[in-house]
């Protein structure tokens, strides 16, 4: 379809892009630096951002940067089940068969972390996503679950990820013990206007574009509508390419972007 029309070698703005091909925005680099700091120090960290900010891709990039012989990653999005499912998932992630009672699951998780870190010299890395959905009792559990030897050591890396109001919740008095243990907190910001232009150019070049396909006015319209959030930006650029192909336009201009916005309900 539009790939051959615009002489592209592959689909631009795709979800399966490799971390090595990522656009190096200020926040992409900053968030990875923050996660790398957490990797060196161990302990707990917080990564937050609005929907479509690129949290999952950043977490995937961090995961792929870790040496599998030194780190064991357990990724668990809270949206996949209830609280007990979550605890069982952590036990499974540590290679154990989950027990039934909560107190036994707690013990399994702590012992599993200690064995992996102490005996096998492998650091467990827990990436808990969608944590803005967590109930208060569950957040309080985490402060207890990841407390080792009276909080004198951190044989693990724990990343809590979610929407910005997770940070607000952690600031409340009853979550202060957990918030105070966060040695890294990073909030992802949208791309700037200049970064949006460079982002589009970067991805079109990766796709094999030999000449600019999006005009400056089109980029301006995309930047304005997307507000710099990568997910909206990706959707809008792809929709514009599809619309441009249908209209047999060699370049995507502001009018095509406007039509794409209206046609796909993004206005």
Rosetta silent file (secondary structure, phi, psi, omega in degrees, C-alpha in Angstrom):
SEQUENCE: XXXXXXXXXXXXXXXXXXXXXXXXXXXXXXXXXXXXXXXXXXXXXXXXXXXXXXXXXXXXXXXXXXXXXXXXXXXXXXXXXXXXXXXXXXXXXXXXXXXXXXXXXXXXXXXXXXXXXXXXXXXXXXXXXXXXXXXXXXXXXXXXXXXXXXXXXXXXXXXXXXXXXXXXXXXXXXXXXXXXXXXXXXXXXXXXXXXXXXXXXXXXXXXXXXXXXXXXXXXXXXXXXXXXXXXXXXXXXXXXXXXXXXXXXXXXXXXXXXXXXXXXXXX
SCORE:     score description
SCORE:     0.000 S_00000001
   1 L     0.000 -113.883 -175.031    0.000    0.000    0.000 S_00000001
   2 H   -68.474  -22.469 -179.307    1.517    3.290    1.105 S_00000001
   3 H   -62.276  -47.475  179.961    4.974    1.738    1.599 S_00000001
   4 H   -70.290  -35.405 -179.774    5.493    1.106   -2.095 S_00000001
   5 H   -62.192  -40.381 -179.552    3.850    4.403   -3.032 S_00000001
   6 L   -96.959   11.082  177.292    6.319    6.333   -0.868 S_00000001
   7 L    56.274   47.204  179.109    9.213    3.936   -1.707 S_00000001
   8 L   -98.793  140.644 -179.157    9.633    2.791    1.893 S_00000001
   9 L   -80.704  -27.635  179.015   11.541   -0.382    2.736 S_00000001
  10 L  -151.028  169.849 -177.032    9.584   -1.055    5.927 S_00000001
  11 L   -71.341  125.042  178.323    6.673    0.211    7.965 S_00000001
  12 L   -80.463  160.174  174.078    7.549    3.427    9.838 S_00000001
  13 L    59.051   33.218 -178.052    6.522    4.194   13.442 S_00000001
  14 L   -84.255  157.320 -178.732    5.982    0.495   14.254 S_00000001
  15 L   -71.853  -26.294 -173.568    5.716   -0.901   17.774 S_00000001
  16 L   -89.066   21.057  178.419    8.384   -3.548   17.209 S_00000001
  17 L   -61.514  141.948  179.213   11.216   -1.078   16.736 S_00000001
  18 L   -77.539  146.374  177.309   14.476   -2.189   18.345 S_00000001
  19 H   -54.749  -32.439 -179.949   15.853   -0.121   21.240 S_00000001
  20 H   -67.303  -19.094  179.620   19.014    0.444   19.184 S_00000001
  21 H  -100.885    5.014 -176.477   16.855    2.242   16.588 S_00000001
  22 L   -65.107  148.165  174.754   14.971    4.395   19.111 S_00000001
  23 L   -72.304  123.935 -174.467   14.840    8.139   18.656 S_00000001
  24 L   -82.387   66.204  177.740   17.221    9.532   21.330 S_00000001
  25 L   -66.823  164.932  179.223   14.962   12.223   22.786 S_00000001
  26 H   -58.032  -42.604 -177.163   16.030   14.013   25.951 S_00000001
  27 H   -75.932  -32.800  176.537   13.520   12.081   28.036 S_00000001
  28 H   -62.374  -46.999  178.714   14.292    8.699   26.484 S_00000001
  29 H   -67.773  -40.341 -179.221   17.948    9.139   27.353 S_00000001
  30 H   -64.492  -41.589 -179.770   17.163   10.693   30.727 S_00000001
  31 H   -66.915  -39.257  178.506   14.836    7.891   31.783 S_00000001
  32 H   -68.422  -35.435  175.796   17.359    5.220   30.797 S_00000001
  33 H   -63.614  -40.132  178.381   20.088    7.054   32.718 S_00000001
  34 H   -64.936  -41.828  178.456   17.814    7.084   35.768 S_00000001
  35 H   -68.705  -34.872  176.704   17.131    3.354   35.383 S_00000001
  36 H   -67.056  -34.633  174.729   20.839    2.662   34.916 S_00000001
  37 H   -63.014  -43.591  178.120   21.504    4.517   38.168 S_00000001
  38 H   -62.463  -37.780  178.004   18.940    2.259   39.850 S_00000001
  39 H   -59.610  -41.374 -177.526   20.675   -0.750   38.314 S_00000001
  40 H   -73.370  -38.461 -174.756   23.984    0.253   39.912 S_00000001
  41 H   -89.458  -24.825 -172.747   22.599    1.121   43.348 S_00000001
  42 L    66.579  166.627 -177.559   19.773   -1.484   43.538 S_00000001
  43 E   112.239 -153.362 -172.935   16.567   -0.804   45.423 S_00000001
  44 E  -108.556  144.725  176.735   13.295    0.827   44.354 S_00000001
  45 E  -141.620  161.645 -177.661   12.513    3.310   41.589 S_00000001
  46 E  -126.599  127.878  175.911    9.490    5.037   40.089 S_00000001
  47 E  -125.347  117.412 -177.312    8.842    5.677   36.383 S_00000001
  48 E  -128.663  159.175  178.635    5.694    7.603   35.494 S_00000001
  49 L  -179.445  156.819  178.856    4.208    9.243   32.428 S_00000001
  50 L   -65.000  163.272  176.432    0.929   10.029   30.706 S_00000001
  51 L   -56.774  134.564  179.679   -0.730    7.435   28.438 S_00000001
  52 L    81.235   11.428 -178.759    1.268    7.097   25.221 S_00000001
  53 L   -78.417  -18.162 -179.733    4.415    8.616   26.722 S_00000001
  54 L   103.346   20.928 -178.561    6.507    5.552   25.866 S_00000001
  55 H   -58.977  -48.770 -175.306    6.857    3.961   29.328 S_00000001
  56 H   -63.063  -39.571  179.000    6.588    0.378   28.098 S_00000001
  57 H   -66.160  -39.887  177.534    9.165    0.913   25.356 S_00000001
  58 H   -62.558  -43.307  179.333   11.566    2.514   27.849 S_00000001
  59 H   -64.553  -38.135  177.668   11.090   -0.434   30.212 S_00000001
  60 H   -65.951  -40.421  178.289   11.714   -2.851   27.322 S_00000001
  61 H   -62.412  -41.973  178.410   14.877   -0.953   26.384 S_00000001
  62 H   -63.257  -45.600 -179.823   16.070   -1.156   29.992 S_00000001
  63 H   -58.302  -44.925 -176.740   15.297   -4.894   30.151 S_00000001
  64 H   -72.473  -15.210  177.919   17.222   -5.584   26.953 S_00000001
  65 H   -82.170  -12.125 -175.830   20.222   -3.650   28.259 S_00000001
  66 L   -87.039  135.645  177.268   20.627   -6.061   31.193 S_00000001
  67 L   -70.071  116.251 -176.528   23.030   -8.991   30.981 S_00000001
  68 L   -63.997  -16.350  176.996   20.824  -12.126   31.397 S_00000001
  69 L   -82.861  -11.846 -179.682   23.651  -13.941   33.177 S_00000001
  70 L  -116.220  -18.565 -176.611   23.670  -11.259   35.896 S_00000001
  71 E  -133.779  139.209  176.927   20.023  -10.126   36.016 S_00000001
  72 E  -117.401  113.589 -173.416   16.729  -12.002   36.071 S_00000001
  73 E   -96.302  131.134  173.733   13.814   -9.826   34.923 S_00000001
  74 E  -119.996  110.490  179.094   10.230  -10.378   36.050 S_00000001
  75 E  -102.834  129.832 -178.425    7.755   -8.116   34.247 S_00000001
  76 E  -144.622  112.994  174.274    4.226   -8.010   35.596 S_00000001
  77 E   -85.888  129.297 -175.213    1.459   -5.549   34.627 S_00000001
  78 H   -61.484  -23.245 -176.706   -1.069   -5.231   37.432 S_00000001
  79 H   -68.937   -9.531 -175.482   -3.911   -5.096   34.895 S_00000001
  80 H   -83.985   -3.548  179.075   -3.533   -8.822   34.139 S_00000001
  81 L   175.607 -170.782  179.858   -5.217  -10.016   37.338 S_00000001
  82 L   -82.408 -176.452 -176.425   -5.960   -9.520   41.013 S_00000001
  83 H   -64.371  -44.915  179.934   -3.566   -8.960   43.889 S_00000001
  84 H   -65.662  -34.757  174.824   -3.127  -12.653   44.714 S_00000001
  85 H   -61.131  -37.026  179.658   -2.520  -13.339   41.006 S_00000001
  86 H   -63.174  -48.202  179.650    0.199  -10.718   41.210 S_00000001
  87 H   -62.405  -41.848  177.954    1.943  -12.416   44.145 S_00000001
  88 H   -63.458  -37.851  178.320    1.683  -15.796   42.432 S_00000001
  89 H   -62.116  -38.742  177.414    3.098  -14.232   39.278 S_00000001
  90 H   -65.463  -40.484  178.796    6.141  -13.005   41.187 S_00000001
  91 H   -64.310  -46.233  176.048    6.678  -16.473   42.641 S_00000001
  92 H   -57.215  -43.075 -179.333    6.393  -18.039   39.182 S_00000001
  93 H   -61.207  -27.266  178.340    8.819  -15.412   37.880 S_00000001
  94 L   -89.021    3.384  175.808   11.334  -16.543   40.493 S_00000001
  95 L    83.594   23.082 -178.589   10.978  -20.132   39.293 S_00000001
  96 L  -115.072  162.196  174.822    8.928  -21.443   42.216 S_00000001
  97 L   -92.176  117.416 -173.914    5.565  -23.162   42.521 S_00000001
  98 L   -64.041  140.989  172.335    3.202  -20.744   44.312 S_00000001
  99 L   -86.203 -172.875 -171.820    1.614  -21.709   47.597 S_00000001
 100 L  -101.758  -38.951 -176.080   -1.940  -20.691   48.513 S_00000001
 101 L   -83.492  147.976 -178.350   -1.794  -18.423   51.545 S_00000001
 102 H   -59.647  -42.766 -178.259   -0.624  -14.835   51.265 S_00000001
 103 H   -62.849  -35.498  178.467    1.864  -15.207   54.121 S_00000001
 104 H   -71.650  -36.970  177.350    3.425  -18.226   52.380 S_00000001
 105 H   -64.332  -41.452  176.510    3.628  -16.344   49.073 S_00000001
 106 H   -56.976  -47.601 -177.553    5.410  -13.484   50.849 S_00000001
 107 H   -64.520  -40.065  178.342    7.909  -15.922   52.318 S_00000001
 108 H   -61.219  -44.200 -178.703    8.426  -17.606   48.938 S_00000001
 109 H   -63.984  -47.404 -178.546    9.123  -14.287   47.223 S_00000001
 110 H   -64.927  -44.210  179.443   11.596  -13.121   49.870 S_00000001
 111 H   -66.456  -37.359  178.515   13.412  -16.450   50.044 S_00000001
 112 H   -62.968  -41.319  177.906   13.471  -16.675   46.251 S_00000001
 113 H   -64.406  -45.305 -178.697   15.087  -13.223   46.017 S_00000001
 114 H   -63.780  -40.889  179.449   17.641  -14.078   48.695 S_00000001
 115 H   -67.354  -43.714 -178.397   18.584  -17.375   47.045 S_00000001
 116 H   -63.826  -41.987 -178.056   18.882  -15.857   43.590 S_00000001
 117 H   -76.484  -45.529 -174.169   20.995  -12.978   44.833 S_00000001
 118 H   -79.949  -44.798 -174.898   23.044  -14.787   47.483 S_00000001
 119 L   -88.648  -42.594 -174.893   23.574  -18.258   46.029 S_00000001
 120 L   -96.229   -7.560 -179.872   23.380  -17.695   42.272 S_00000001
 121 L    57.926   35.812  176.932   24.778  -14.129   42.290 S_00000001
 122 L  -115.893  131.052 -179.696   21.943  -12.998   40.016 S_00000001
 123 E   -88.246  119.243  175.788   20.028   -9.791   40.788 S_00000001
 124 E   -71.526  134.908  178.287   16.249  -10.143   40.456 S_00000001
 125 E  -119.454  114.637 -179.982   14.696   -7.184   38.591 S_00000001
 126 E  -103.804  121.514  176.568   10.977   -6.660   39.128 S_00000001
 127 E  -112.229  106.606 -176.695    9.177   -4.343   36.712 S_00000001
 128 E  -104.652  110.090 -174.249    5.652   -3.722   37.979 S_00000001
 129 E   -99.852  165.190 -179.905    3.566   -1.882   35.405 S_00000001
 130 L    58.150   33.286 -174.065    0.139   -0.189   35.582 S_00000001
 131 H   -73.254   -9.330  173.348    0.736    0.443   39.287 S_00000001
 132 H   -65.683  -16.134  179.386   -1.617    3.436   39.307 S_00000001
 133 H   -87.719   -6.097 -174.885   -4.338    0.766   39.455 S_00000001
 134 L   -69.127  141.189  174.754   -2.984   -0.727   42.689 S_00000001
 135 L   -74.520  156.873 -178.310   -5.109   -0.630   45.819 S_00000001
 136 H   -56.034  -43.157 -177.917   -3.731    1.148   48.887 S_00000001
 137 H   -61.925  -34.971 -179.556   -3.335   -2.120   50.793 S_00000001
 138 H   -69.650  -41.503  177.351   -1.269   -3.545   47.955 S_00000001
 139 H   -62.532  -36.868  177.535    1.085   -0.550   47.881 S_00000001
 140 H   -68.396  -34.441  177.024    1.538   -0.925   51.623 S_00000001
 141 H   -61.226  -39.655 -176.289    2.299   -4.622   51.108 S_00000001
 142 H   -60.162  -40.043  179.325    5.136   -3.767   48.707 S_00000001
 143 H   -61.513  -31.826  179.733    6.937   -1.765   51.396 S_00000001
 144 H   -82.338  -44.387 -175.337    6.819   -4.869   53.611 S_00000001
 145 H   -60.476  -37.738 -177.638    7.481   -7.451   50.903 S_00000001
 146 L  -103.394   40.515  175.639   10.682   -5.769   49.719 S_00000001
 147 L  -113.012  114.547 -175.841   12.146   -5.144   53.172 S_00000001
 148 E  -118.175  130.658  178.296   15.222   -7.284   53.801 S_00000001
 149 L    48.417   56.629  178.217   17.128   -7.597   57.087 S_00000001
 150 L    55.008   42.249  175.590   15.349   -4.607   58.649 S_00000001
 151 L    61.637   32.127 -179.826   15.871   -2.548   55.477 S_00000001
 152 L   -97.930   -4.920 -179.365   19.669   -2.853   55.694 S_00000001
 153 E  -152.904  156.596  177.341   20.138   -4.328   52.206 S_00000001
 154 L  -129.015   89.335 -179.938   18.552   -4.388   48.736 S_00000001
 155 L   -85.063   31.567 -174.060   19.250   -7.683   46.947 S_00000001
 156 E  -154.842  168.680  168.155   16.853   -6.667   44.147 S_00000001
 157 E  -124.005  128.616 -179.589   15.828   -3.949   41.684 S_00000001
 158 E  -126.900  122.821  176.997   12.175   -2.893   41.740 S_00000001
 159 E  -114.712  119.339  172.532   10.638   -0.491   39.212 S_00000001
 160 E   -96.812  126.641 -178.667    7.103    0.768   39.782 S_00000001
 161 E  -126.854  145.231  179.794    5.622    2.221   36.587 S_00000001
 162 E   176.828 -167.921  179.437    2.308    3.929   35.953 S_00000001
 163 L   -76.972  162.500 -173.927    0.404    7.123   35.260 S_00000001
 164 L   -56.024  -30.061 -177.728    1.386   10.412   36.963 S_00000001
 165 H   -70.904   -8.109  171.810   -1.209   10.205   39.729 S_00000001
 166 H   -62.458  -40.278  178.109    0.721    7.232   41.128 S_00000001
 167 H   -62.776  -39.893  178.152    3.305    9.769   42.309 S_00000001
 168 H   -64.005  -42.071  179.520    0.546   11.799   43.968 S_00000001
 169 H   -64.415  -40.285 -178.646   -0.767    8.712   45.754 S_00000001
 170 H   -67.854  -18.561  179.857    2.683    7.788   47.017 S_00000001
 171 L   -80.262  -11.341  179.456    2.998   11.256   48.545 S_00000001
 172 L   -68.630  152.927 -174.701    0.069   10.562   50.906 S_00000001
 173 H   -53.151  -44.312 -174.063    0.925    9.903   54.554 S_00000001
 174 H   -73.676   -9.296  175.663   -0.006    6.224   54.564 S_00000001
 175 H  -110.546    7.147 -177.775    2.311    5.561   51.594 S_00000001
 176 H   -59.715  -39.406  178.169    5.203    7.657   52.852 S_00000001
 177 H   -56.867  -38.837  178.461    7.256    4.607   53.992 S_00000001
 178 H   -72.993  -43.934 -178.917    7.199    3.292   50.409 S_00000001
 179 H   -61.259  -39.015 -178.301    7.795    6.697   48.816 S_00000001
 180 H   -68.009  -19.888  179.587   10.794    7.377   51.047 S_00000001
 181 L   -89.133   -3.267  177.981   12.441    4.169   49.852 S_00000001
 182 E   -77.448  110.239 -178.715   12.310    5.261   46.210 S_00000001
 183 E   -89.229   -6.734  177.572   15.895    6.164   45.346 S_00000001
 184 E  -142.115  128.806  175.001   14.941    7.064   41.766 S_00000001
 185 E  -134.421  126.107 -178.414   11.880    8.952   40.500 S_00000001
 186 E  -138.844  130.318  177.201   11.470    9.942   36.867 S_00000001
 187 E  -112.884  123.390 -177.447    8.493   11.474   35.047 S_00000001
 188 L   -77.321  131.037  179.223    8.455   11.245   31.249 S_00000001
 189 L  -104.371  159.899  178.236    7.622   14.500   29.465 S_00000001
 190 L   -69.323  162.047  176.201    6.257   14.924   25.901 S_00000001
 191 L   -67.023  145.688  174.908    8.557   15.592   22.961 S_00000001
 192 L   -75.243  170.237  179.312    9.306   19.223   22.217 S_00000001
 193 H   -58.555  -43.357  178.955    8.290   20.787   18.891 S_00000001
 194 H   -65.043  -39.175  179.854   11.839   20.358   17.589 S_00000001
 195 H   -67.461  -35.431  177.270   11.951   16.761   18.804 S_00000001
 196 H   -58.906  -46.110  178.925    8.662   15.972   17.024 S_00000001
 197 H   -61.689  -45.674 -179.871   10.208   17.098   13.726 S_00000001
 198 H   -68.092  -33.860  178.523   13.389   15.114   14.371 S_00000001
 199 H   -62.984  -47.427  179.735   11.337   12.101   15.542 S_00000001
 200 H   -63.380  -45.192  178.879    9.365   12.005   12.286 S_00000001
 201 H   -61.382  -42.305 -179.331   12.534   12.436   10.208 S_00000001
 202 H   -60.103  -48.928 -176.147   14.304    9.723   12.230 S_00000001
 203 H   -72.328  -34.768  176.867   11.552    7.140   11.754 S_00000001
 204 H   -67.823  -36.448  177.323   11.002    7.924    8.081 S_00000001
 205 H   -66.021  -40.979  176.399   14.741    7.543    7.493 S_00000001
 206 H   -60.290  -34.879 -178.643   14.681    4.177    9.295 S_00000001
 207 L   -77.575   -8.981  176.247   11.835    3.143    7.000 S_00000001
 208 L   102.250   14.294  179.450   13.976    3.979    3.974 S_00000001
 209 L   -65.091  132.243 -178.653   12.607    7.362    2.889 S_00000001
 210 L   -94.991  -15.301 -179.253   14.981    9.003    0.415 S_00000001
 211 L  -147.245  159.625 -179.737   13.400   12.474    0.564 S_00000001
 212 L   -61.163  128.034  179.369   11.203   14.460    2.995 S_00000001
 213 L  -101.850  -31.792  178.444    7.620   13.203    2.788 S_00000001
 214 E   -96.095  125.531  177.243    6.078   15.397    5.500 S_00000001
 215 L   -73.073  165.526  179.508    6.109   19.138    4.815 S_00000001
 216 H   -61.682  -38.567  179.169    6.987   21.580    7.591 S_00000001
 217 H   -67.905  -33.097  176.796    3.347   22.662    7.901 S_00000001
 218 H   -66.936  -43.223  178.128    2.322   19.009    8.214 S_00000001
 219 H   -61.971  -40.561  178.938    4.875   18.478   10.978 S_00000001
 220 H   -61.617  -43.124  179.515    3.590   21.593   12.716 S_00000001
 221 H   -66.096  -39.260  178.682    0.018   20.262   12.572 S_00000001
 222 H   -66.544  -43.097  179.458    1.110   16.854   13.884 S_00000001
 223 H   -61.859  -41.558 -178.338    3.097   18.431   16.723 S_00000001
 224 H   -66.380  -45.098 -177.271    0.126   20.587   17.689 S_00000001
 225 H   -73.788  -40.980 -176.594   -2.395   17.743   17.690 S_00000001
 226 H   -76.573  -20.821 -175.608   -0.182   15.091   19.286 S_00000001
 227 L    56.823   21.613  175.942    1.167   17.500   21.929 S_00000001
 228 L    86.118    4.827 -179.987    4.405   15.552   21.659 S_00000001
 229 L   -85.352  123.162 -172.491    3.093   12.212   22.950 S_00000001
 230 H   -55.744  -40.231 -176.306    4.682    9.400   20.896 S_00000001
 231 H   -64.155  -44.968  178.426    1.646    7.093   20.700 S_00000001
 232 H   -66.276  -39.671  179.288   -0.622    9.809   19.269 S_00000001
 233 H   -59.858  -45.401  179.626    2.219   10.977   17.042 S_00000001
 234 H   -61.861  -47.014 -179.177    2.692    7.457   15.636 S_00000001
 235 H   -61.176  -43.622 -176.378   -1.019    7.003   14.977 S_00000001
 236 H   -68.210  -40.075  179.294   -1.344   10.393   13.311 S_00000001
 237 H   -67.355  -42.289  179.080    1.662    9.972   11.030 S_00000001
 238 H   -64.743  -44.150  178.374    0.567    6.512    9.866 S_00000001
 239 H   -61.763  -36.732  178.918   -2.992    7.723    9.264 S_00000001
 240 H   -67.425  -38.856  177.338   -1.616   10.664    7.279 S_00000001
 241 H   -64.544  -40.390  177.861    0.489    8.330    5.123 S_00000001
 242 H   -63.937  -43.235  179.573   -2.570    6.186    4.441 S_00000001
 243 H   -66.885  -41.080  178.192   -4.616    9.243    3.527 S_00000001
 244 H   -61.236  -39.908  177.604   -1.801   10.613    1.363 S_00000001
 245 H   -63.756  -44.676  179.921   -1.620    7.298   -0.487 S_00000001
 246 H   -60.487  -36.623 -178.681   -5.383    7.281   -1.077 S_00000001
 247 L   -91.103    1.439  179.978   -5.190   10.808   -2.508 S_00000001
 248 L    55.198   44.776  178.297   -1.981    9.988   -4.438 S_00000001
 249 L   -97.052  124.341 -178.790   -0.113   12.885   -2.811 S_00000001
 250 L   -70.541  -25.894  175.511    3.661   12.634   -3.073 S_00000001
 251 L  -126.450  144.348  177.244    4.053   14.831    0.011 S_00000001
 252 E   -87.195  117.306  179.366    2.002   14.945    3.187 S_00000001
 253 L  -109.963 -177.961 -176.389    0.851   18.511    3.782 S_00000001
 254 H   -60.380  -35.798 -178.736   -1.212   20.199    6.488 S_00000001
 255 H   -65.522  -40.821  178.326   -4.478   19.499    4.676 S_00000001
 256 H   -66.021  -40.461  177.196   -3.841   15.744    4.588 S_00000001
 257 H   -61.002  -42.677  179.640   -2.991   15.767    8.301 S_00000001
 258 H   -62.239  -44.096  178.427   -6.250   17.630    8.987 S_00000001
 259 H   -63.332  -39.960  179.180   -8.241   15.085    6.962 S_00000001
 260 H   -64.359  -38.763  177.897   -6.500   12.212    8.737 S_00000001
 261 H   -62.891  -47.135 -178.544   -7.338   13.747   12.121 S_00000001
 262 H   -67.999  -43.364 -175.673  -11.002   14.129   11.220 S_00000001
 263 H   -66.714  -31.182 -176.027  -11.341   10.762    9.493 S_00000001
 264 L  -105.916   15.127  173.512   -9.860    8.782   12.379 S_00000001
 265 L    67.547   29.949 -179.464  -11.578   10.629   15.213 S_00000001
 266 L   -96.141   -0.886 -177.405   -8.428   12.274   16.581 S_00000001
 267 L   -80.738    0.000    0.000   -9.835   15.798   16.550 S_00000001
